[in-house]
Amino acid sequence: MSQAADEARARAAKTYNAAADVYDDPANSFWERFGRRTVERLQLRKGAVVLDVCCGSGGSALPAAEMVGPSGSVLGVDLADRLLENARAKAKARALLNVQFRTGDLLKLEASDHQFDAVVCVFGIFFVPDMPLALRLLWQRVRSGGKLAITTWGPRFFEPATSAFWDSIRKERPDLYKGFNPWDRICDPASLSALFAQSEIAHPDVAAESGRPLDFFTRGLVGRCARIRLPGHG
């Protein structure tokens, strides 16, 4: 693994572990809103086997576990072990026995190829420097006829709050100004479609979805790759 990937992984783990205490605050309801919406788009059948990478505290893994039922199973993987503790607590509170959570990196998954009916990554793929490689690795885990779902932020993520925040930082400490967000690379349907093409995944079904889970949220982009027929996938 490259140094850039190692640094990105360490930075993400540190950031999200630090945020674990407030991650599930009611003001952050968008995690579960878009996590649930992503798995609803997949139309998971009862008994399906699902992998959720960058699963956080279970925003998409727990709804997936509800949908596949006791005969199915969900594996959630994330770098932030403190978020996984939150996810396990929520699963226990909801009496969901068909979901497990494991600390791990989506680039180094301990899972066999073609093992899952669906693979999900909600608001996480953009943290990986080499996104086409990440998508190819995730696609390899999908069974014939299965689905891969990728969800990312839209171009006006948390606006106008985001711009106001960073403008205030720039005025006081220009050296701390953050001029680039990792999701900027895939913040519209065209760039997300291009990412699938670079990953050699043909004909993705990419859709934009609007919503206002918070007063200053304007748009989220939901992308998915569903029922794609490729060599080795039916």
Order of alpha helices (4+ residues) and beta strands (2+ residues): alpha-alpha-beta-alpha-beta-alpha-beta-beta-alpha-beta-alpha-alpha-beta-beta
